[in-house]
Every structure is written in C-alpha cells, then in structure tokens.
Amino acid sequence: MKATVYVTIKQNVLDPQGSAVEGALHSMGFDEVSKVRVGKYLEFDLNITDRAEAESRITTMCEKLLANTVIEDYRYELV
C-alpha cells in the first residue's frame, strides 16, 4: 500500500520560512503571491494489506516523528 503524508504549519502559527519565500517571490516580480505556507510532503510504501491497520500505523508515525503536532497539522492518503 502506498502512503502520501502532507505536513503543514497550523494556520494560527507564524511561518517564517513561508514569509521568506513570499518575500523572495515578490523581489522576483511575483507580486500576485500572498500567504505562502511551507510544509513537508512524504511518500512511502507500507507492507500492510489491512487499511485500518495502515491508517493506525501512519497516525502513530505522524504523531511520534513526522509532525510536531503542537505547531503542525498532517493529513494522509492511502492507495
């Protein structure tokens, strides 16, 4: 089973990296860009066939390592 995980900064948390990217884009003439948020994208294969078990394992991975749940949100897709 293939898993895709998206980790993003929570909306109420400042994103200095996003601000830096936005500033760089503006300095390059892309003034139409606003509210840039930077996150993480992960892809991996799971050697699990049971969907409920895969969801449980991914949730545990995200909460223990992949996302800092104090300041980040995560979501995932299974294929």
N, C-alpha and C positions, 0 to 999 in steps of 0.2 A: 504494500500500500504506500502511496506517495503522500507526503505531508508538505504543506506550504504554511509557514508561520509568518505573520506580519506583526511587528512590534513597533508601537508608536508612542511618543510622548503624550501624556494626558493633556487635554485641552486647557486645563487651568494651570499648567506648569510652563514656565518660560522655556523656550527652546533656543539657546544661544547659537547652536550650530545652524538652525534654520534661519535665524536672523543674519548670520554671516553669509549664508548662501544667497539670501534675498538681497543683501547689500551688494554682493558681487554681481548678481544678475542686473541690478539697477545700474551699477557702474559700467556694465557692458551694453547698456541701452535697452534692456528688457524691463521697461518701467511698468508694463502691464501686470507684472508678477507681484503678488502680495500673499501674506500669511503662509510663508513657507514653513513646513514642519519636516524634519528629517527623522527617519526611522530605520528599522532593520528588516530585511527580507531573508528568510531561510527556507531551504528546500532539503528534504531528506527522505530516504526510503525507510519504511518500518517493516520488519519481518513479522508482522502480525496480520492475521486474517479477520479477526473479530473487530468490527467497527467500534463497539462500545469500549473495548479494551484499549484500542488505539487512541480514542478520544481521552480516556483516563490517563494514559501514559503521556500524551502530548501536554495535557493540562499540568501534570506534575512537572514535566521538563520546563515548561514556561515559568511556572511559579518558583521553581528551585534554581534555575540557571538562566534561561533565555530572556526573561523580562524582569526588570526591577518593578514589581507591582505597586510600589509606593508612588512612582512617578511615571510608569509606563502602562499602557493597555496592550493587550495582544488579542489576536484572533487567528484562526487556522482553518485550513481546508484540507479535506482528505479525498483522495482519488483512488 
